[in-house]
């Protein structure tokens, strides 16, 4: 099941477990830590003191006492330095530790704050990206209700600052339809027509040069190639468009299989993360004449957690592209660049922006 993002006070959320952004030492800090200890009562600190020091990236459980939950998972996040000291990896370890501990305790629901985005100084978009990846991967193997709880308008800033940043990104990168046509790469028929015209002009120019060369005696006649009319040709030559389409489809399957082979991961994890059906995924891998829809290819790229150049290449192999002339495409690029690989979350953003949602449709 997908996770939820809700606006609430985490001390009032009913769940089997509530995650606390704890200090490494058994001391009450500010922000979420203070709010949880205040709501739970003094017994929580005593239980926390019995645990002792908790390392960064680790989680330990106590009873929840006065909270509407069974457990508090005291989880220590790293502090943000500059993004080059392994902060994201350590934050991911913290999320994984809390999620695995919740599973060990038999929890069916768990509520998280946006860890490390407050006093620990993580940029909100980075903190959110780490959280989404951790939740998405965990839910591939577990059944659990996960809530990401954002308390106030400032914290709901992933809906505020992040989505505002998304809209700014689209405004900064969007080009009009007229400008897009000047350099677009997804209009294959138009490009093919231009290429045929260019080659025809070259052939005409070459015929003129050969004629002039023959007339002035600089080129012997027996060195000239046979006229195209008498050259050997296949009985049924396919159109250039068809040849390119066939090459793209073949290359798409080969490129996809190469990626899957390199990852050595579970196939089920890919199509579950991509939110496409097992049948569609099977058709892509096993039917040579199967051509996936554009959205299916995009969702595959998300399921494979490809970066933007890899995503563009996968789309290109299938005969598609992400266009700067499409605000929806720019929104998708925005999340891929920030490594937010969750179709449900991306669809929520597309919906809020008024763009069509990602959907594999009914085609199988």
C-alpha positions in Angstrom: 0.0 0.0 0.0 1.3 3.5 -0.6 2.3 5.7 2.3 0.4 8.9 3.2 1.5 12.4 3.8 -0.8 14.1 6.3 -0.9 17.5 8.1 -1.3 16.9 11.8 0.4 17.0 15.2 2.3 13.8 15.4 1.5 13.5 19.1 -2.1 13.1 18.2 -1.8 10.6 15.4 -3.1 7.1 16.3 -0.6 4.5 15.2 1.1 1.4 16.6 4.4 3.3 16.6 5.4 6.9 16.6 9.0 7.8 15.5 10.8 10.4 17.6 13.8 12.3 16.2 15.9 11.6 19.3 19.1 13.0 20.6 22.0 10.5 20.7 22.2 11.0 24.5 19.1 10.5 26.7 18.2 14.2 26.8 15.1 16.0 25.6 15.8 18.3 22.7 13.6 20.7 20.9 11.1 20.4 18.1 9.5 16.9 17.7 11.6 15.4 20.5 10.2 18.0 23.0 6.6 17.7 21.7 6.6 13.9 22.0 8.2 13.8 25.5 5.7 16.5 26.7 2.7 14.6 25.4 3.9 11.2 26.6 4.8 12.3 30.1 7.9 12.0 32.3 7.8 8.2 32.1 9.1 8.4 28.6 12.4 10.1 29.6 13.0 7.5 32.3 12.5 4.7 29.7 14.8 6.5 27.3 17.5 6.9 30.0 17.4 3.1 30.5 18.4 2.7 26.9 21.4 5.0 27.1 23.2 6.4 24.1 21.9 5.6 20.6 24.2 5.9 17.6 23.4 7.9 14.5 21.3 5.8 12.1 19.9 3.5 14.9 16.5 3.2 16.5 15.3 1.9 19.9 11.8 1.3 21.2 10.1 2.3 24.5 6.4 2.2 25.5 4.5 5.3 24.3 2.9 6.0 27.7 0.6 9.0 27.3 0.6 9.0 23.4 -2.1 7.3 21.4 0.4 4.6 20.3 2.0 1.4 21.6 5.6 2.4 21.0 7.9 5.3 20.5 10.8 4.5 18.2 13.7 6.8 19.3 15.7 7.3 16.1 18.8 9.3 15.7 19.3 11.3 12.5 22.6 12.9 11.2 23.1 16.6 11.1 23.5 18.2 7.7 27.0 19.5 6.9 27.2 20.1 3.2 25.9 17.0 1.5 29.3 15.6 1.0 29.8 13.8 4.3 27.4 10.9 3.8 24.5 12.6 5.4 21.9 11.2 3.0 23.2 7.6 3.5 23.1 8.0 7.3 19.6 9.5 7.2 18.5 6.5 5.0 20.0 4.2 7.6 17.9 5.9 10.3 14.7 5.5 8.3 15.5 1.8 7.6 16.3 1.2 11.3 13.0 2.6 12.4 11.0 0.8 9.8 12.7 -2.6 10.5 12.2 -2.1 14.2 8.5 -1.4 13.7 8.2 -4.6 11.6 10.0 -6.6 14.4 7.6 -5.3 16.9 4.6 -6.4 14.8 3.4 -2.9 14.1 0.7 -2.5 11.4 1.1 1.3 11.3 3.8 3.8 12.0 3.9 7.6 12.0 7.1 9.5 11.0 8.0 13.2 11.2 10.1 14.5 8.4 13.3 13.5 10.1 16.4 15.8 10.1 14.5 18.7 8.3 14.3 20.8 11.5 17.2 21.4 13.9 19.4 19.0 12.1 19.4 21.3 9.1 18.6 19.0 6.2 17.1 20.8 3.1 13.5 19.9 2.9 13.7 18.5 -0.6 16.6 16.2 0.3 15.0 15.1 3.5 11.8 14.3 1.7 13.6 12.5 -1.1 15.3 10.2 1.4 12.0 9.5 3.2 10.1 8.6 0.1 12.8 6.2 -1.2 13.0 4.5 2.2 9.2 4.1 2.4 8.9 3.0 -1.2 11.5 0.3 -0.8 10.2 -0.9 2.5 6.6 -1.3 1.2 7.8 -3.5 -1.6 8.4 -6.2 1.0 6.1 -5.3 3.9 2.4 -4.5 4.6 2.3 -1.5 6.8 0.5 1.8 7.0 3.1 4.6 7.0 2.2 8.2 7.6 4.6 11.1 7.1 3.3 13.7 9.5 3.9 17.4 8.8 2.8 19.7 11.6 2.3 23.2 10.4 2.2 25.4 7.3 6.0 25.7 7.3 6.6 22.0 7.7 3.9 21.3 5.1 6.4 23.2 3.0 7.1 20.1 0.9 3.7 21.0 -0.3 4.7 24.6 0.0 8.4 25.1 -0.6 8.9 21.9 -2.6 5.9 22.4 -4.9 6.7 26.1 -5.2 10.2 25.1 -6.3 8.6 22.6 -8.7 6.5 25.4 -10.3 9.5 27.7 -10.4 11.5 24.9 -12.1 8.8 24.5 -14.7 8.6 28.3 -15.3 12.4 28.5 -15.7 12.7 25.6 -18.1 9.5 25.7 -20.1 9.7 26.9 -23.7 6.8 27.8 -25.9 5.5 25.5 -28.6 6.9 27.7 -31.3 10.3 27.7 -29.7 10.2 24.0 -29.1 9.6 23.3 -32.8 12.9 25.0 -33.6 15.0 22.2 -31.9 12.6 19.5 -30.8 13.8 15.9 -31.1 10.6 14.0 -30.7 9.0 14.9 -34.1 10.4 11.9 -36.0 8.4 12.2 -39.2 9.4 15.9 -39.6 13.1 15.1 -39.0 13.0 12.1 -41.4 11.4 14.3 -44.1 14.1 16.9 -43.7 16.8 14.3 -43.8 15.4 12.8 -47.0 15.3 16.3 -48.6 18.9 16.9 -47.4 20.2 13.6 -48.9 18.3 14.2 -52.1 19.9 17.6 -52.5 23.3 15.9 -51.8 22.7 13.3 -54.5 21.7 16.0 -57.0 24.8 18.0 -56.2 27.0 14.8 -56.6 25.4 14.1 -60.0 26.3 17.6 -61.1 29.9 17.2 -59.9 30.3 13.7 -61.5 28.9 15.1 -64.8 31.4 18.0 -64.7 34.2 15.6 -63.8 33.4 13.3 -66.7 33.2 16.2 -69.1 36.6 17.6 -68.1 38.2 14.1 -68.1 39.3 14.1 -64.4 37.4 10.9 -63.4 37.4 7.7 -65.6 34.0 6.4 -66.4 34.6 2.9 -65.1 35.4 4.3 -61.6 31.9 5.7 -61.2 29.3 3.7 -59.1 26.4 2.1 -60.8 23.3 4.2 -61.2 20.9 3.6 -58.3 18.3 2.3 -60.7 20.4 -0.8 -61.5 21.9 -1.4 -58.1 20.8 -4.6 -56.3 17.9 -3.8 -53.9 15.9 -6.0 -51.5 12.5 -7.2 -52.9 10.5 -5.3 -50.3 12.5 -2.4 -48.7 10.9 -1.1 -45.6 10.3 2.6 -45.2 12.8 4.6 -43.3 10.3 5.3 -40.5 9.5 1.6 -40.1 13.2 0.6 -40.0 13.9 3.2 -37.4 10.9 2.2 -35.4 12.0 -1.5 -35.4 15.5 -0.5 -34.4 14.2 1.6 -31.5 11.9 -1.2 -30.2 14.7 -3.8 -30.4 17.2 -1.4 -28.8 14.6 -0.6 -26.0 14.2 -4.2 -25.0 18.0 -4.8 -25.1 18.7 -1.7 -23.1 16.1 -2.6 -20.5 17.4 -6.1 -20.2 21.0 -4.8 -19.8 19.8 -2.5 -17.0 18.0 -5.4 -15.2 21.0 -7.6 -15.6 23.3 -5.1 -14.1 21.0 -4.4 -11.2 20.7 -8.1 -10.3 17.6 -7.2 -8.3 14.1 -8.7 -8.1 12.0 -8.2 -11.1 9.0 -7.8 -8.9 10.5 -4.9 -7.1 10.9 -3.0 -10.4 7.3 -3.3 -11.6 5.9 -2.8 -8.1 7.9 0.4 -7.6 6.9 1.4 -11.2 3.2 0.7 -10.3 2.7 -1.3 -13.5 1.1 -4.7 -13.7 3.0 -7.9 -13.7 1.3 -8.7 -17.1 2.5 -5.5 -18.7 6.0 -6.0 -17.4 6.0 -9.6 -18.7 4.8 -8.4 -22.1 7.6 -5.9 -22.3 10.2 -8.5 -21.6 8.8 -11.4 -23.6 6.9 -10.0 -26.6 9.2 -8.8 -29.4 6.4 -6.8 -31.1 5.1 -5.2 -27.9 5.5 -1.4 -27.7 4.9 0.1 -24.3 3.1 3.4 -23.9 5.1 6.5 -23.1 3.9 6.6 -19.5 4.8 3.0 -19.0 8.4 3.7 -20.0 8.5 6.7 -17.7 7.2 4.6 -14.8 9.7 1.9 -15.7 12.5 4.5 -15.4 11.1 5.5 -12.0 10.9 1.8 -10.9 14.5 1.3 -12.0 15.5 4.5 -10.2 17.3 5.8 -13.3 18.9 9.2 -13.4 17.7 11.8 -15.9 20.2 10.9 -18.8 19.4 7.2 -18.3 15.6 8.0 -18.3 16.0 10.0 -21.5 18.0 7.2 -23.1 15.3 4.6 -22.2 12.6 6.8 -23.6 14.6 7.4 -26.8 15.1 3.7 -27.3 11.3 3.3 -27.2 10.8 6.2 -29.6 9.7 8.8 -27.0 11.3 11.8 -25.2 10.8 14.2 -22.4 10.1 17.6 -23.9 10.8 21.1 -22.6 7.7 22.1 -24.4 5.5 20.1 -22.0 5.0 21.3 -18.4 4.0 17.8 -17.4 7.3 16.4 -18.7 9.2 19.1 -16.8 7.4 18.2 -13.6 8.4 14.5 -14.1 12.0 15.6 -14.9 12.0 17.7 -11.7 11.3 14.7 -9.4 13.7 12.4 -11.3 16.5 14.9 -10.9 15.8 15.0 -7.2 15.7 11.2 -7.0 12.1 11.1 -5.8 11.1 7.7 -7.2 7.5 7.3 -6.2 4.8 7.2 -8.7 2.0 8.0 -6.2 3.8 11.0 -4.9 4.6 12.3 -8.4 1.0 11.8 -9.3 -0.1 13.9 -6.3 2.2 16.7 -7.5 0.9 16.4 -11.1 -2.7 16.5 -9.8 -2.0 19.6 -7.7 -0.5 21.3 -10.8 -3.5 20.3 -13.0 -1.5 18.0 -15.2 -2.6 14.5 -16.4 -1.5 11.7 -14.1 1.0 9.0 -14.9 -1.0 6.0 -15.9 -0.2 2.8 -17.8 -3.8 2.7 -18.9 -5.6 -0.5 -19.8 -3.2 -1.6 -22.5 -1.6 -5.0 -21.7 
